[in-house]
Amino acid sequence: MSTIPLLEAQNIRRRFGHVHALDGANFAVYPGEICALIGDNGAGKSTLVKILSGADRPDEGRILIGGREVSFDSPATAQQLGIATVYQDLALAPELAASDNLFLGREIMRAGLLGQLGFLNRREMRRRAADQFARLSVHLRSPGVPVSALSGGQRQSVAIARAALWADKIIFMDEPTAALGVQQTARVLDLIRQVRDQGIAVVLISHNMPQVLEIADRVEVLRLGKRVARFETRAATVESLVTAMTSGTDAGDVVQ
């Protein structure tokens, strides 16, 4: 594993009135890994992810990509730097085809006058979508099937495939298997591994500790707005993760 983090947050502080959502939080994700970000409710996970994906800005602290300090003023800026986020609501348009959802906001226009008049090149979008689904082993009846006709696991797969199409560095995934059945969960976890194997680092936000230990390479723990522990999952247990989340101490790597 590289010794230089692909993305690093240093001493991030974010206040909302008198509430310190983040109080000097640190975080790092390295190339080619699945890193789980865990913490109890109110630990600051959502705020940190919003800051690292450009949806919010810190009051203090630094963000670095590959050791170089950067500043995000919007999610679009983060996306330009190779970072995407798959939120729990997935942000899919149910009436549109799965292929069209991969290009929401990035539609491919027809050449010439037709494109200037707003006509989409649906054939090209479906071709590229089919290639992306095949690359990640996402199986749909057709890239043209409406999202509303897909199962929950397939919808999650479409959202992840879209993120992987546009992000070349990191994808944040917020509870990607929430409300899925056992079989659908297994397929989504396989897809997350596929994304990692394509060279994109994955940050998994989850409350499912057995699942975290199953899929993540490392775990970083937030408590009360600070990082309190880091684990290599091969040396962690559910009990050690829960102890770190609730008391800020563990039997492994305690950090500030």
HUDA-V444698 format. One record per residue. N is the residue number from 1. RES is the residue in one letter. PSI is psi in whole degrees, 0 to 359 (999 if undefined). BURIAL is I if it has 9 or more other ideal C-beta (glycine too) atoms within 8 Angstrom, else O. D_LAST is the distance of its C-alpha to the last C-alpha in Angstrom with 2 decimals. Layout:
# HUDA-V444698
N_RES_PSI_BURIAL_D_LAST, N_RES_PSI_BURIAL_D_LAST
This chain:
# HUDA-V444698
1_M_138_O_21.58, 2_S_145_O_21.05, 3_T_348_O_18.32, 4_I_121_O_18.14, 5_P_143_I_16.63, 6_L_317_I_19.44, 7_L_133_I_17.36, 8_E_137_I_13.97, 9_A_131_I_12.31, 10_Q_120_I_10.41, 11_N_49_I_9.30, 12_I_128_I_11.84, 13_R_137_I_13.47, 14_R_122_I_16.56, 15_R_143_I_18.80, 16_F_94_O_22.02, 17_G_236_O_23.96, 18_H_359_O_22.20, 19_V_125_O_19.89, 20_H_93_I_16.29, 21_A_321_I_15.94, 22_L_130_I_12.71, 23_D_66_I_10.72, 24_G_39_I_8.50, 25_A_142_I_7.95, 26_N_152_I_7.44, 27_F_147_I_10.00, 28_A_141_I_12.49, 29_V_138_I_15.92, 30_Y_159_I_18.25, 31_P_141_O_22.06, 32_G_27_O_24.14, 33_E_160_I_21.73, 34_I_117_I_21.36, 35_C_123_I_17.74, 36_A_135_I_17.36, 37_L_113_I_15.09, 38_I_163_I_15.33, 39_G_156_I_14.72, 40_D_170_O_17.23, 41_N_133_O_19.43, 42_G_5_O_17.87, 43_A_338_I_14.29, 44_G_7_I_14.70, 45_K_309_I_15.69, 46_S_319_O_19.04, 47_T_318_I_17.99, 48_L_317_I_15.51, 49_V_319_I_18.35, 50_K_319_I_20.86, 51_I_318_I_19.07, 52_L_349_I_18.68, 53_S_7_I_22.32, 54_G_3_I_23.77, 55_A_347_O_24.79, 56_D_166_O_22.71, 57_R_142_O_21.28, 58_P_155_I_18.10, 59_D_326_O_18.66, 60_E_164_O_16.17, 61_G_174_I_14.12, 62_R_150_O_15.37, 63_I_131_I_16.51, 64_L_140_I_17.74, 65_I_118_I_20.28, 66_G_30_O_21.02, 67_G_357_O_19.32, 68_R_129_O_21.49, 69_E_136_O_20.35, 70_V_167_O_22.13, 71_S_129_O_22.88, 72_F_124_I_24.10, 73_D_358_O_26.74, 74_S_163_O_27.91, 75_P_329_I_27.62, 76_A_321_O_30.52, 77_T_316_I_28.60, 78_A_320_I_25.83, 79_Q_321_I_28.70, 80_Q_334_O_30.32, 81_L_9_I_27.24, 82_G_22_I_27.44, 83_I_131_I_25.15, 84_A_160_I_26.68, 85_T_135_I_25.78, 86_V_105_I_27.78, 87_Y_169_O_27.47, 88_Q_327_O_28.89, 89_D_354_O_32.10, 90_L_334_I_32.60, 91_A_43_O_34.46, 92_L_154_I_37.61, 93_A_105_O_41.16, 94_P_332_O_43.03, 95_E_348_O_46.48, 96_L_158_I_45.75, 97_A_157_I_45.98, 98_A_319_I_42.94, 99_S_320_I_43.72, 100_D_326_I_43.91, 101_N_332_I_40.49, 102_L_339_I_38.95, 103_F_19_I_40.38, 104_L_123_I_39.74, 105_G_353_O_39.48, 106_R_35_O_40.23, 107_E_144_I_43.78, 108_I_125_I_46.08, 109_M_156_I_49.30, 110_R_157_O_52.78, 111_A_153_O_54.21, 112_G_214_O_56.53, 113_L_322_O_58.03, 114_L_320_I_56.88, 115_G_320_I_53.26, 116_Q_333_O_53.95, 117_L_0_O_55.47, 118_G_13_O_52.35, 119_F_130_O_53.41, 120_L_149_I_50.62, 121_N_78_I_50.88, 122_R_326_O_50.17, 123_R_316_O_51.55, 124_E_321_O_49.01, 125_M_319_I_46.11, 126_R_325_I_47.26, 127_R_312_O_47.68, 128_R_323_I_44.17, 129_A_316_I_42.77, 130_A_320_I_44.77, 131_D_317_O_43.39, 132_Q_316_I_39.79, 133_F_319_I_40.44, 134_A_320_O_42.15, 135_R_326_O_39.35, 136_L_8_I_36.85, 137_S_40_O_39.50, 138_V_120_I_39.61, 139_H_114_O_43.01, 140_L_158_I_44.83, 141_R_321_O_48.58, 142_S_144_O_48.58, 143_P_344_I_46.20, 144_G_1_O_48.60, 145_V_138_I_48.08, 146_P_146_I_46.77, 147_V_328_I_43.23, 148_S_340_O_44.79, 149_A_1_O_46.62, 150_L_157_I_43.53, 151_S_170_O_41.69, 152_G_319_I_38.15, 153_G_323_I_36.85, 154_Q_322_I_38.97, 155_R_317_I_37.73, 156_Q_321_I_34.12, 157_S_320_I_35.30, 158_V_317_I_36.97, 159_A_320_I_33.86, 160_I_318_I_31.77, 161_A_322_I_34.64, 162_R_313_I_34.81, 163_A_318_I_31.14, 164_A_338_I_31.59, 165_L_328_I_34.75, 166_W_344_O_33.08, 167_A_133_I_29.52, 168_D_4_O_29.32, 169_K_301_I_25.57, 170_I_141_I_23.51, 171_I_124_I_24.53, 172_F_133_I_22.43, 173_M_118_I_24.21, 174_D_108_I_23.83, 175_E_59_I_25.22, 176_P_343_I_27.90, 177_T_11_I_29.78, 178_A_133_O_29.91, 179_A_13_O_33.52, 180_L_152_I_34.76, 181_G_175_O_36.96, 182_V_313_O_36.34, 183_Q_318_O_38.32, 184_Q_322_I_36.91, 185_T_316_I_33.33, 186_A_320_O_34.14, 187_R_319_I_35.58, 188_V_320_I_32.60, 189_L_321_I_30.22, 190_D_321_I_32.66, 191_L_320_I_32.59, 192_I_318_I_28.81, 193_R_320_I_29.25, 194_Q_317_I_32.11, 195_V_313_I_30.01, 196_R_318_I_27.40, 197_D_342_O_30.38, 198_Q_0_I_31.71, 199_G_10_O_28.79, 200_I_125_I_26.76, 201_A_145_I_23.13, 202_V_132_I_22.59, 203_V_116_I_19.67, 204_L_119_I_20.75, 205_I_119_I_19.80, 206_S_151_I_21.30, 207_H_359_O_21.69, 208_N_95_O_23.90, 209_M_317_I_21.99, 210_P_322_O_24.99, 211_Q_321_I_25.40, 212_V_314_I_21.79, 213_L_331_I_22.35, 214_E_320_O_25.72, 215_I_333_I_24.91, 216_A_149_I_21.33, 217_D_323_O_20.39, 218_R_162_I_16.64, 219_V_134_I_14.55, 220_E_136_I_11.27, 221_V_127_I_10.56, 222_L_143_I_10.03, 223_R_125_I_10.66, 224_L_42_I_11.93, 225_G_9_I_10.85, 226_K_152_I_7.11, 227_R_125_I_5.92, 228_V_344_I_5.71, 229_A_155_I_7.70, 230_R_143_I_9.90, 231_F_145_I_13.53, 232_E_127_O_16.72, 233_T_333_I_19.17, 234_R_341_O_21.80, 235_A_8_O_19.81, 236_A_161_I_18.76, 237_T_165_O_20.92, 238_V_319_O_21.34, 239_E_318_O_20.68, 240_S_325_I_17.29, 241_L_314_I_16.22, 242_V_320_I_17.70, 243_T_317_I_16.16, 244_A_320_I_12.57, 245_M_324_I_13.80, 246_T_334_O_15.57, 247_S_348_O_13.83, 248_G_7_O_10.15, 249_T_157_O_11.12, 250_D_180_I_12.98, 251_A_5_O_15.04, 252_G_236_I_13.27, 253_D_100_O_10.08, 254_V_130_O_7.18, 255_V_169_O_3.78, 256_Q_999_O_0.00
